[in-house]
Amino acid sequence: MELRARSAGPSDLDAVVETIAVAFYDDPVWSFAFDDPTARAAQFRRWWPLFVESALPYDWVWMGAHAETVAVWMPPGRPELTPEAEARIPGLLDELLGDRAPLVLRGLLQFEAAHPHDKPHYYLSFVATHDDHRGRGIGERLLAQNLELIDAEHLPAYLESSNPKNLTRYERLGFRPRSDFDFAPGGPTVTTMWRPAR
């Protein structure tokens, strides 16, 4: 199956968020964070727009023609969240999760603490393939296309894997495990991965 990727624009926001919400529904980290399966789908549709809206202006949110697969990247030196989006997180978590909000906020801070800041790099915030299109390798093909562009700039890339099942896919693309951290006490493990410049 050929994949014709394009950069997402503001009109693609809902489709990109929908793919991420569906793809991450059973993700070890994000199903732990949003632990009520009856509320999770609705919570995700309010949570993920913070990240996608922040990234869209960089022109590095990539998608298949119909957002069947999406990759949300941050170019070197760009923050994952706008100051406005970051300021909204504590209140939104309180609203969505109640007593669990401080636990999830601590988990988010773990991501920031693990993130390297010594070398300019592209950061893969999220890659997701809609359940209706899984098993065809299109997510990996999308990342391979993105990495060709990054290689043309001779820059490294970084990601966090919230699902151990994906490690071999990332390794096929040249990423190597860097470190691990627990999202929260008793919670799932996240693996950080680095791909050197080429």
Secondary structure, 3 states (H helix, E strand, C coil): CCCCCEECCHHHHHHHHHHHHHHCCCCHHHHHHCCCCCCHHHHHHHHHHHHHHHHHHHCCEEECCCCCEEEEEECCCCCCCCHHHHHHHHHHHHHHHHHHHHHHHHHHHHHHHHCCCCCCCEEEEEEEECHHHCCCCHHHHHHHHHHHHHHHCCCCEEEEECCHHHHHHHHHCCCEEEEEEECCCCCCEEEEEEECCC
